Amino acid sequence: MVSILHPLFEGMILGLTVAITLGPALFALLQTSIKHGVKTGIFLALGIFLSDLTLVVGCSFGASKVITDPGYHLVLGIIGGVVLCLYGLYTFFKKVPQTEQVEAINEIRVKKKGVLAYFIKGFVLNIANPMLWVFWITSVVAITATYGGNQQNVALFFSGSLGIILTTDILKVVLANKIKIAGNPQIKLWMNRIVGLLFLIIGVFVITGSLLEYFRGVSIQVP
């Protein structure tokens, strides 16, 4: 049971890290929920979730085909871990404006009425974000390398990540009118520091896991 819960728990940490990141997606969900209602906001969140799921599944399939050599596991794991650490450092030291303000984003509008239109809009807008592709590709490759290509562990890890992201996105929608502190500069500063530290921890975990996986494989091959 421990071997099953372990990657799931680690994935939940990544999901929580992504969920508490203050960015356009958060404010889009809040804005849509406040103006068009909770139901519409939930469908927007579901569209975003489906786009994340599509990218993770697609990247996982590609990674499982490409990452077959233990040497690649080590190299790609270290590269992915370093990228996550660098992103963590960038987020930790990111400057925050000292005036309280809401993230500047354009309101999400749809031509057709109905919640399905917002579901499709959430999917299209999220999957069209190039930074999202970079993040998920890096994460999937790094985690696949860390677990030595074990597809069950990789699936459990990202099930935990995506599950937490969807759950917290729905909570953001439901509590939209109460989440007004997101524009406070001090809150933004400390949230950036927390997110930065979490990404650093995840990056170190990926690098360490890749090294352990590689040397475990080497020790098994030694007669």
PyMOL commands that set and color helices and strands:
alter all, ss='L'
color gray80, all
select helices_A, chain A and resi 2-19+24-36+38-66+70-92+115-127+130-146+151-174+176-178+181-183+185-221
alter helices_A, ss='H'
color red, helices_A
deselect
rebuild
show_as cartoon
